[in-house]
Amino acid sequence: MSRPMRARGKLPATASAAHIGRALLSISALTIVIVGAGAFLLSYYFLHQLTEGHLRTLISFAASESRSAIEFRDTKTAAEILQSIPKDEGITYAEIRDASGIVLARIDARADGWIGRLAARVGNERVSQDVIVEGRRIGDISVEGGSEPMLRTLSGLLAWFGFGTLLIAACALALARRYTRRFTQPIWQLREVVKHLIEGRDFSRRAPPSSLAEVEDLRSEFNVLLDEISLRDHLLTQSNAALRRVAYVDSLTGLPNRAMFEPALQKTIEACDRNRTRACLFYLDIDAFKSVNDNLGHAAGDDLLSCIAARLRAWRPQETTATRIGGDEFVVLLSPLADAADPELILAELHAELEVPIRHGNLVLHPSTSIGMAIYPDATQGTDELVRLADQAMYAAKNRRYEEGRVTRWQADAAAGGQAASSEWIKVDPAAM
């Protein structure tokens, strides 16, 4: 709709009072049509009621006359009773039956084809009455008809009503099409803009110009409001993204944090229950990480954490979800765990991935990690228990590694000409593990 209006240029704005007046004229004509149609339908209803009442009077008379014919099964007399019904009553079907359902006489003057079907739907009424003698039912009589007199009456009404209705409707529709469209078209265009805004959050559409002064003012103010909403939506989207990142993503490593891990773990457990699969949770931290911070500074510790996080993110990215729980502790959720997979081999693979040396300035760090493992549902049936078991397994592994002397160490990078002290002389406290 908006393209033709743009092609003609901006239309001069005029008052809409004249358009409203002409629209009311169209509505008046339409009201006449509706009232006329209602009057016609009401007339049709009362004619039906009159026809039914007349047929009941007629069948009551026929029932009283046919008692002896039914009792003696006199088919000739029964036929004479039906034939005595006047032709102008419009009876198209009638029959007399005895108590056993045997038809003694029948008249069938129903028209074939669409004329008969039309008469049956529009004007015919069918009534039946039992024939009672001394409290005993000896038969029944059925009559159908009434369409001919009704249609004669309705035809006259319909002719006058149709002519007047068509004349008024033609005038009303012509006026409505000409003036109502001019008045309502801008409203519909504005509605389309609002619809796209609500359903598709499309802030790029704008309401087109209108020839109505009031609508043109509304359009201008609405477009200004859309510009303001578009700007606020953009700022709100950026703000929500930043808040979501702060709430669910660790700022140092870029990994999900504990707040995101807990619902992710719950969904994984539900998927395992639903699909009857397994999941493996690895709980790990960096051995002697406190010694790195104390001796090399927090910048080196942050660099080590970021490198470990990057390796966790790159390790089996389609199967795992890595999370920084806090400090130097991380969890890795692997799901689904194949039935034929060996968790111990996977654990060794993860160790090898994380303990590759890291360069930091003129130092080479040799990270050491303690990793605990728990498998769902083999080891537990709950999420909290799964995390607790993995945490316990991690501390058990840490004690073994301490006894074996496995801690995070560093040494000078000879290729970079570094002269930094080696960590070989540093005595690691078990609390720093």
Residue, then its C-alpha position, 0 to 999 in steps of 0.5 A: m500500500s505504501r509504494p503507490m503513495r510514495a510514488r505520488g509524493k506526499l498528499p496534501a493533508t485535509a480535514s476528515a470531517a467530510h469523509i466521516g460524514r459520507a462514511l456514516l451515510s454508507i453505514s446508514a445504508l448498510t443498516i437498512v439492508i441489515v434491518g430489511a434482511g432481519a424483517f424478511l427472516l422474521s416474516y419467513y419464521f412466522l410463515h413457517q409457524l403458520t404453515e405448521g399450525h395449518l398442517r396440524t389442523l388439517i392432519s387432525f381432521a384427516a385422522s378423525e376421518s380415517r379411523s374406520a378405514i384403518e380399522f378395516r384396512d380399507t385402502k380405497t377409503a383411505a386413498e379417498i380421504l387423502q385425495s379429498i385434501p384441497k390442491d391449494e393446500g400445497i400438500t406434496y406428500a401424505e400417507i396413512r399407515d396401520a399400527s403394523g406400519i403397512v401403508l394403506a394409502r399414499i400421495d407423493a407429489r414431490a418434485d424431483g431434482w433441485i426444485g424438490r430439494l429446495a422446496a423441502r428445505v425452504g418451505n415444507e413442513r412435515v407433521s405426523q399424528d397417531v390415530i387413537v381409538e378408545g385409548r388404543r393406537i390403530g395407526d398414524i397419518s403423516v402429511e408434508g407440504g406447505s411450501e407452495p403457499m409459503l413460497r408464493t407469499l415469500s416471492g412477493l416480499l422477496a421481489w420488493f425487498g430484493f429490489g430495494t435492498l440491491l438499490i440501497a446496497a449498491c449506493a451504500l457500497a459505492l460510497a463506502r468503497r470510495y470514502t471509507r477506504r480513504f479514511t481507513q487505509p492509513i489506519w491499516q497501514l499504521r496497524e501493519v507497522v505496529k504488527h511487525l513491531i510486536e511480532g518481529r521486533d522490526f524497528s525499521r518500518r515507518a508509517p507512510p504519509s496520509s492525506l488526513a490531517e489527524v492521521e498525519d499528525l499521529r503518523s509523525e509522532f508515532n514515527v518519532l516514538l519508533d525512533e526512540i523505541s529503536l534506540r532504547d531497544h538497542l541499548l537494552t539489548q547491549s545492556n542485557a548482553a553485558l549483564r548476562r555475561v557478568a552473571y554467567v561468564d567468568s570474566l578472566t577465562g571466558l568460561p561459564n561460571r557456577a551459576m551457568f554450570e548448575p542448570a546445565l548439569q541438571k539438563t544433562i542428567e535429565a537427558c541421560d535419564r531420558n535417553r539412558t546414556r551416561a555422563c562423566l564429570f571431571y573436577l580439577d585444579i592446578d597443583a601448587f597454584k598458590s606458589v605460582n601467585d606468590n613467587l611469580g605474581h598474579a599476572a603469571g597466575d592469571d596467564l596460567l588460568s587463561c591457558i588452562a581454560a583455553r585448552l579445556r574449551a578446545w578439548r572435545p568441544q562437541e562433547t564437553t562443557a567446561t566451567r570455572i567454579g572458582g579460584d583455580e578449580f574447573v569442572v568439565l562435563l562430558s556427555p554422552l559417554a559412549d558405552a565402549a569408552d574407557p574413562e581412565l583413557i579419557l582422563a589420561e588424555l585430559h591430563a596430557e592436554l592440560e600439562v603441555p608447557i606454557r610460556h610466560g615472558n622468559l619463563v616456561l611453566h610446566p602445569s600440573t593438574s589434579i583431576g577427579m572423575a565421577i560417572y553418572p549414573d554408575a556412581t550416583q543418582g543425583t547432581d549434588e552427589l555427582v559433584r561431591l564424588a568428583d571433588q573427593a576423587m580430585y582431592a584423593a588424586k592431589n594427595r597421590r600427586y603430592e606424594e609423588g612430587r608432582v607440582t606446577r614448576w617453572q624454569a627459565d626459557a633458554a631460547a629467550g635468554g631468561q635468567a629467572a630462578s628455577s622453581e626447583w628450589i621452592k619448597v611446596d607446602p601441601a596447603a598450596m596444592 
